[in-house]
Amino acid sequence: KEKKCFEARSQRRDAASAFACEMTLDEADPNPANGLRVFLADAGRNLRIYSYSRQDAESRSGTVLLPRAAFHLGAVANHFLRLSLPPRGAPPAAAAAGGRRRHALLYSTLDGAIGCLAQVEEAAFRRLYFLSTKMVATMQHAAGLNPRGFRAQGSGATAEGELSQVIDGALLRRFVSLGSAAQERLARQIGTSPQQLLANLSEAEVASALL
């Protein structure tokens, strides 16, 4: 009869009450031992992302999960579903192909919403992050509220850097509906073109093609 052994390898004692949890492996990480990410949805309507690393001194030889990102969802997520994304530039049907895999997490909330969290390559992430910064500063927002402030409120972030690791897709989606002149102006401010930004937005939303 097969025997099984349970061993707690790493944990985070200050994490709030969890409603859902999932893991992904970032195969693009140059150090595979550092590629494990743990996603936690808590009772405070937040998404917390932790990493497992045996090399980082703060992890105490891997026994402590390291906080990487915090993002206020505005709703309690109660389920995650991990999906494999196709290689960049490939059709959705190629999601199961060999090579480095990317992952997306679909989540459902207690109020009946569905959302998605998808991996984006570093260069595209930087462009979209700078774009979101310009959009927060130059566009009008409902009731004058700051979208980035909303995503930061009560998120449980322990460091400022955790708030800049996830981009608000709801904010970026407004870029598509802008006129060509406004798109050109925002793109010029961050040293790129509207076509490049639209291509990066399309890549970020490729997970929806798997539904």
Disulfide bonds with the S-S distance in Angstrom:
none
